[in-house]
């Protein structure tokens, strides 16, 4: 039988989280994931109660509401590799000054309310932030997360990277931008940010949350300062850290690596109850804002 906590909620074990990670990032299909979860939970009923705790909850309240009076937002479109790409652009309300800009890159679920909330948090901190829907070329992010992940996997990697480059260029030339552009990405977006740092000399600062590392032979091309957040329990992503660290050191790059022990991949996503870690997320965010302030506002 599945264990429950004192408040009668199912206990989420590390093996359950790893099975979910394999399902959402590797080759385990949904049927295989549910079969494995049933085994870990002890019954299909217990597994059914656990699945919503592993998945992102769209009903989770945003830290900054879409209609918060401190921000103004709009939908923008810019030319990408093969078509127009859509972004959710947010600025501090009433601020007419030119601002440094930050590109926000989503996880492998596509652009959702959580990542729009991240953009709003950056606007509150004094930036122009744009959360881009990298599924724009294939019709935009669908409601169904499994469908979104399938579409992410099917994207042309080179065209997607070019779309990220065009997003940086767009933010840099806007009349309300200072021209200083940073990027932040999570999971799939963290990997894209790492690769964007390789190809975009216009990018000044890059923050990657638990993102896979780029090919170390490409490290010499990086000009942006890097801030790299990793989760201590994220064996899949962490396997590449030391080679990346060595290459960055050998080539004299500006980088900082933080490891958050005892937390899982996606620890920053406060819509995923089982994996979110408030203490680590708050510390990483504090460090992120300090990094952007140093690199984009100085």
Protein Blocks (a to p, Z undefined) as FASTA:
>chain_A
ZZddfkopacddfklmmmmmmmmmmmbcfklmmmmmmmmnopaklmmmmmmmmpccfkbc
cfbdfklckbccdddddddfkbccdddddddehiabdcddddddddfkbpafklmmmmmm
mmmnopacddddfklmnopaafblklmmmmmmmpcfklmmmmmmmmmmmmmmpmkbghia
cdddehjlmmmmmmmmmmmmkbmbdcdehiacddfklmmmpmbdcdddddfklmmlmmmm
mmmmmmmmmnopacdddddehiaehklmmkbmklpcfklmmmmmmmmmmmmmmmmmZZ
